[in-house]
């Protein structure tokens, strides 16, 4: 339901399913490693338009200058702020796709 505006701002959790929710950011397709000049950090690129629309596959490692060009410094700070791999996933969560080669 990625296009449903009402559903994305609300999350309904049934009481008996509260402990069953196990999706975490580390398992999300939008969770990537941001490579800088001297360090690596993790962040959520679900806010980046080209990744959110799935027109471009999210790479495992993204260079920081790519994000600086497209999102600016404020956008990069938002991406890095959501870099907790153990956090509960948001409504944009999609399972990570493994690199499978079909021969």
Secondary structure, DSSP 4 states (H G I P E B T S, - for coil): -TT-HHHHT-----GGGTTT---BGGGBTTEEEEE-SS-EEEEE-TTSHHHHTTSSPPPSEEEHHHHHHHHHHHHHHHHHHT--TTSBP-TT--BPPP-----
